[in-house]
Amino acid sequence: MKVGIIVNTSDPETAWNALHLGSKALSTGNEVNMFLLGGGVEIENIKDGAFNVGAAPKS
């Protein structure tokens, strides 16, 4: 299956959930494309105590 994920926010919880959804889809053999728009382009710089987006899985 092909999965497309669009992240258009710098909200830590939303970005963290999107990254983990993509990681899970990859680990089950799916093809994943993630598109970062708007605030989503800052995904590597998101700092939050509850959601460590910078340490989220990367593939």
Steps between C-alpha positions, in 0.01 A plus 500: 500500500612856438452746784517878466527716812475879491623697802392865489555596864775536755273368778720248687232235557379509140852482356597218738189300406566549128861381532401195701220414256750517214753291692242230577386493137862459385565221748204304363630519144308798367640780285479835680534854367488789745445855385582794726311823435463826692598450864583137425830601341625578853446140612865442594502808724187420702580484872246369749530316832222250431567434130866471405450556127872536430561146629213348301590216263665605177524294184 
